[in-house]
């Protein structure tokens, strides 16, 4: 599952620095290195030096990795269509209302997180909201 999570993050964000990717999935650099090694051996991700900082390794999806993620996403969409096609017009209206609620709440959560991030940056130099 961690390897899939790495691939999904790379699909969404593009090539990432190893440290940034480790923070995103909540593991240390050593643990990430092992996971990435296994993905490299399977030709699903690449690891390359950063052009601006040779100490940084950038991780990205290979063509094979991209195809796997696209296949997973496409399969999910096809399955959703199949399920939704079985619903009546009234049931589809209920699903649409539920989706609107979820999108609204996701937007509120994103706004809350952005406000928290701004307040953290506004803290005195060298301090964060946690200190």
N, C-alpha and C positions, 0 to 999 in steps of 0.2 A: 504494500500500500504506500509506503514512503517513496518508492521509486515512481509509482504512478503519480503521486502528488508532485514530485519533482518535475515530471514531464508535463503535467497540467500547468504548473506555474510557468515553466519555460514557454509553453504554448501561448499562454496569456501575456507574459511580459517580455518575451524575446530572450536574447542572451543576457545572462546575469553573472555578476561577480560571485565567486564561491561564498564569500562571507555574507553577502546579501541574501543569497539563496538559503544558506544555513539558518539565518535569522528568520526568514519567512516560514521555514518548516519547523523551527524550534529545536534544532540540534546543533551540536558543536561541529567545528571544522573537521575533526577526525572522523566523526560518524558520517558526515556528508561525503567525505572523500571516499569512504568505502562504498557508499550507495552509488556515487557517480562512477566509480571504477567498474562496478557491475553493469551499469548502463552503457559505459564506453565499450566494454567487451562485447556487448550485444549489438553494438553499432546503433544505439538509440540516441545517444548524446555525444557531443564533442567537448573537449576541454582544450582551451588555447590561452596563450599569454595575452594579457590586455595590451593594446597598442601603446597606451600612455604610461603604464606602470607594469613592468615585467614581473613584479612580485605577485600581481593579481592574476588569478586564473578565471577566465570567463567560460561559462558553461552554456551550451545551446543545444537545441534539438538537431538531429540529423534528418535527412529526408525520410528515412525509415521511421524515426521517432514521430515526426510530424504526421506521417500517414497513419500510424497507430492511433494517435490522439484524434485525428479527424475521423477515423473509423468509429471510435467510441462515441464521439459526439453525434455523428450521423446515425448510428444505431439508436442512440437515445431519442433523437428527434423522430425517427421512424416509429419507434415504439409508442411515443407520445401521440403521434398522429393516429396510430391504430387504436389506441385506447379512447381517444377523444371521438373518433368516428362512431363509436358505439353509443355515445350519449345522445339523449334527446336535446331538442332546442332549449327546453327549460333547464335541463341539467348543464348544458354548455353556458347558459347565462349565469348560473350559480358559480361555475368554475371561473368565468370571466370576472365576476365580482370579487371572488377570493383572490385572484391574481392581482387585481387592482389594489386590494388591501395590502398584499405582500409587497408590491412595488412601492406603495406609499410608505410603509414602515421601513423598508430597506433604504429609501431616500432619507427618512428621518434619522435613521441610524448613521448613515454616511455623513449627514450634516452635523450630528452630535460629535462624531469622531473628528471631523474637520475642525470644529470649534475647540475641542480638547487639544488638538495638535497646535492650533494657533495660540492658545493660552500657554501651552508648554514653551513655545518659542518666545513668547513675550516675557517669560521669567528672566530674572537678572542674568547677565552673562556668567557662564560657568555653572548655572543652576538649572534644574529642571523642576517640573511640578512635583516630582517624587521627593526632592531634597528639601 
